[in-house]
Amino acid sequence: MRSTLVFSILCAAATASAQAGEEAYQRGVAALEEGDTEGAVDAFREAFATEPNPRHALALAATYQQRGDFPAALGLYDRLLEGDVGELSERQGEAVREARDAAVARVVTLEVSTADDRAMTLEVDGRASGRVTADAPLLLRLDPGQHRVRGLGDDESVSETLLIDVAAGGRREVTLTLGEAPEPEADEPVVEPTEPPPARPVGPWIVLAAAGLPLALGIVGGVLHNASLDDADLAPSQVEAAPFIDDARRFGRVATTGFVLAGAFVVAGVVWAIVAGRRSSDGSARLRMGRVEF
């Protein structure tokens, strides 16, 4: 019965004069006669895109219907009856209305409106299907069965998701309301990267530690110097005291040299620490000794 309906519509359309896209149209007819509805749809779609006229629209709509794509067929039938693709003859008009009635009985008609003053994009089964506004509800033709319907606002608000189940030939009216728009996310503070503190130089500490050796030498020399002077004072005569006085002089020179060297090491370590010390916020050099900064 479907094949009879398809070919009757094709015969009704054949009275129109051949125009551009005739070759694609003839390929579609040949594919349809061989039972290749997919190839016929492709060829008729090419013919209709090349030359949108009632003949090509009828062929494409009828092939959609034979393939079971009733929503697509209804879309073309409506355009034909509205005169969107050209004038129909009386015979063509009767064929289109008959085919449309048969297709309507096989689809679900869904009318979606909104109680919100915000426009929304209608999403059916995860795919955008059109725009809905308060003044312009959206009329859809769907295959029978279950469908998930929701609205997506321009401000990223979302309506509740409705699960509808309508039998073939049924009609359903749905009203969607968008929820509250999400709050804009606050900008995260920008954290400037902090530079690690400069490594503390160990050289000044080595120099200061090295000052301990001449300091110890100076202390020992000083002790021996005093001891030699004491021995000279206890000597019974100047002749016997002379060696102790010579020793005291030698130990005195050793002590002086040790203290001078120790002082030099200390001064060198402090100066090095100042030069290598970190810069304060005002740019002046500061010496840091352990936890103490001065």
C-alpha positions in Angstrom: 0.0 0.0 0.0 2.8 2.3 0.8 4.4 1.7 -2.6 1.1 2.4 -4.3 0.8 5.7 -2.4 4.4 6.7 -3.3 4.0 6.0 -7.0 0.6 7.7 -7.2 2.1 10.8 -5.7 5.0 10.6 -8.2 2.6 10.3 -11.1 0.7 13.4 -9.8 4.0 15.3 -9.7 5.1 14.1 -13.1 2.8 16.6 -14.9 5.1 19.5 -13.8 7.6 20.6 -16.4 11.1 19.2 -16.1 13.5 21.8 -14.5 17.1 21.8 -13.1 17.8 18.7 -11.0 16.0 16.4 -13.5 19.0 14.1 -13.6 19.0 13.7 -9.8 15.3 13.3 -9.8 15.5 10.4 -12.4 18.2 8.8 -10.3 15.8 8.9 -7.4 13.0 7.3 -9.4 15.3 4.5 -10.5 16.6 3.9 -7.0 13.0 3.8 -5.7 12.0 1.2 -8.3 14.9 -0.9 -7.2 13.8 -0.7 -3.5 16.8 1.5 -2.6 15.0 4.1 -0.4 18.3 5.5 1.0 19.6 6.1 -2.5 16.3 7.6 -3.5 16.3 10.0 -0.5 19.8 11.2 -1.4 18.9 11.8 -5.0 15.5 13.5 -4.3 17.2 15.6 -1.7 19.7 16.7 -4.2 17.0 17.5 -6.8 15.0 19.5 -4.3 18.1 21.5 -3.2 18.9 22.2 -6.8 15.4 23.2 -7.8 12.8 23.5 -4.9 9.5 22.8 -6.7 6.4 20.7 -5.9 7.6 17.8 -8.1 10.8 17.3 -6.2 9.3 18.1 -2.8 6.5 15.5 -3.4 9.1 12.9 -4.4 11.2 13.5 -1.4 8.3 13.6 1.1 6.8 10.4 -0.3 10.2 8.6 0.0 10.6 9.8 3.5 7.2 8.4 4.3 7.9 5.1 2.7 11.2 4.8 4.7 9.2 5.5 7.9 10.5 9.0 8.6 7.1 10.5 9.1 8.2 13.7 10.9 10.4 14.6 7.9 7.6 13.8 5.5 5.1 15.9 7.4 7.5 18.9 7.3 7.5 18.8 3.5 3.8 18.2 3.2 3.1 21.2 5.4 5.4 23.3 3.2 3.6 22.1 0.1 0.2 22.9 1.4 1.3 26.3 2.5 2.6 27.0 -1.0 6.1 27.4 0.2 7.6 25.5 -2.7 5.2 26.6 -5.5 1.6 26.2 -6.6 0.0 22.7 -6.4 -2.5 21.4 -9.0 -5.8 20.2 -7.6 -4.7 16.6 -8.1 -1.4 17.3 -6.4 -3.2 19.0 -3.5 -5.5 16.0 -2.9 -2.5 13.6 -3.0 -0.6 15.7 -0.5 -3.5 16.0 1.9 -4.2 12.2 1.7 -0.5 11.4 2.3 -0.3 14.0 5.2 -3.3 12.5 7.0 -1.7 9.0 6.8 1.6 10.4 8.2 -0.1 12.4 11.0 -1.6 9.1 12.2 1.9 7.7 12.6 3.6 10.5 14.5 3.4 12.4 17.8 2.5 16.1 17.8 4.2 18.0 20.6 3.5 21.6 21.3 5.9 23.3 23.7 5.3 26.7 25.3 6.8 28.6 28.2 5.3 30.4 31.1 8.5 32.4 31.4 9.3 35.7 29.7 12.7 34.4 28.8 13.3 32.6 25.5 14.8 29.1 25.5 16.2 26.6 23.2 14.2 23.3 23.2 16.2 20.2 23.6 14.6 16.9 22.7 16.5 13.7 23.4 19.7 15.7 23.8 19.4 17.6 20.5 18.4 21.2 19.9 15.0 21.3 18.2 14.1 24.9 18.0 13.4 28.1 19.9 10.5 28.7 22.3 9.3 32.1 23.5 6.3 33.3 25.4 4.7 34.6 22.2 5.7 31.7 19.9 5.2 28.1 21.1 7.1 25.4 19.2 5.2 22.7 17.3 7.2 19.4 16.8 6.4 16.2 15.1 8.2 13.2 16.7 8.2 9.5 16.4 6.0 7.7 18.9 7.5 6.6 22.2 9.4 8.2 25.1 11.2 11.5 24.7 13.2 13.6 27.1 12.3 17.3 26.8 14.0 20.3 28.5 14.6 24.0 27.9 18.0 25.8 27.9 17.9 29.5 28.7 20.3 32.0 27.1 21.5 32.8 30.6 22.5 29.2 31.2 19.4 28.5 33.2 17.8 25.1 32.7 14.2 23.9 33.0 13.2 20.6 34.6 13.5 17.6 32.3 10.2 16.0 31.3 9.8 12.4 30.2 6.9 12.2 27.8 5.4 9.1 26.3 2.8 9.5 23.5 1.3 6.9 21.2 1.2 7.3 17.5 -1.4 9.9 16.3 -1.5 11.5 19.8 -0.9 15.1 20.7 0.8 16.5 23.8 1.1 20.1 25.1 4.0 20.9 27.4 4.8 24.0 29.3 8.4 24.6 30.5 9.7 27.1 33.0 13.3 28.0 33.3 15.0 27.8 36.7 17.2 30.4 38.2 20.3 31.5 36.3 23.5 30.2 38.0 25.6 32.7 39.9 28.7 33.8 38.1 31.8 32.2 39.4 34.0 34.6 41.4 37.4 35.1 39.9 40.1 33.2 41.7 42.7 35.4 43.3 45.9 35.5 41.4 48.7 34.2 43.6 52.0 35.7 42.6 54.8 33.2 42.7 57.2 33.8 45.6 60.9 33.5 45.1 62.7 31.2 47.5 64.9 33.1 50.0 68.5 33.3 48.8 70.8 30.7 50.1 72.9 31.9 53.1 76.6 32.1 52.2 78.7 29.8 54.4 82.0 31.6 53.5 81.7 34.2 56.2 81.1 31.6 58.8 84.2 29.6 57.7 86.3 32.7 57.9 84.9 33.6 61.4 85.6 30.0 62.5 89.1 30.2 61.2 89.7 33.2 63.5 89.6 30.8 66.4 93.0 29.3 65.5 95.1 32.5 65.7 93.0 33.6 68.7 93.9 30.4 70.6 97.5 30.9 69.6 97.4 34.5 70.9 95.9 33.4 74.2 98.5 30.7 74.6 101.3 33.1 73.7 99.9 35.6 76.2 99.8 33.0 79.0 103.4 31.9 78.3 104.5 35.6 78.1 103.1 36.3 81.5 104.6 33.0 82.9 108.0 34.0 81.5 107.8 37.4 83.1 106.9 35.8 86.4 109.9 33.5 86.1 112.2 36.4 85.4 111.0 38.3 88.5 111.8 35.2 90.6 115.3 34.8 89.2 118.1 35.7 91.8 120.1 37.8 89.3 119.8 39.6 86.0 121.9 37.1 84.3 119.6 34.2 85.3 116.5 36.3 84.4 117.7 37.2 80.9 116.6 33.9 79.3 113.1 34.3 80.8 112.9 37.8 79.5 113.9 36.6 76.0 111.2 34.0 76.2 108.6 36.5 77.3 109.5 38.7 74.3 109.1 35.8 71.9 105.8 34.7 73.5 104.6 38.3 73.4 105.2 38.5 69.7 103.4 35.2 69.2 100.4 36.5 71.2 100.3 39.8 69.3 100.5 38.0 66.0 97.7 35.6 67.0 95.4 38.4 68.2 96.1 40.5 65.0 95.4 37.5 62.8 92.2 36.6 64.7 91.0 40.2 64.4 91.8 40.2 60.7 89.8 37.0 60.2 86.8 38.4 62.2 86.8 41.7 60.2 87.1 39.8 56.9 84.2 37.5 57.9 81.9 40.4 58.9 82.7 42.4 55.7 82.0 39.3 53.6 78.7 38.7 55.4 77.6 42.3 54.8 78.5 42.2 51.1 76.8 38.8 50.6 73.9 39.6 52.9 70.4 40.0 51.6 69.0 43.3 50.7 66.3 44.9 52.9 63.2 46.4 51.5 64.8 49.9 51.3 67.8 48.5 49.5 70.3 48.8 52.3 72.6 45.9 53.1 72.0 44.1 56.4 74.1 41.5 58.1 72.3 38.4 59.2 73.9 36.3 61.9 71.8 33.2 62.5 68.3 34.5 63.4 69.6 38.0 64.3 69.6 40.7 61.6 71.3 44.0 62.2 
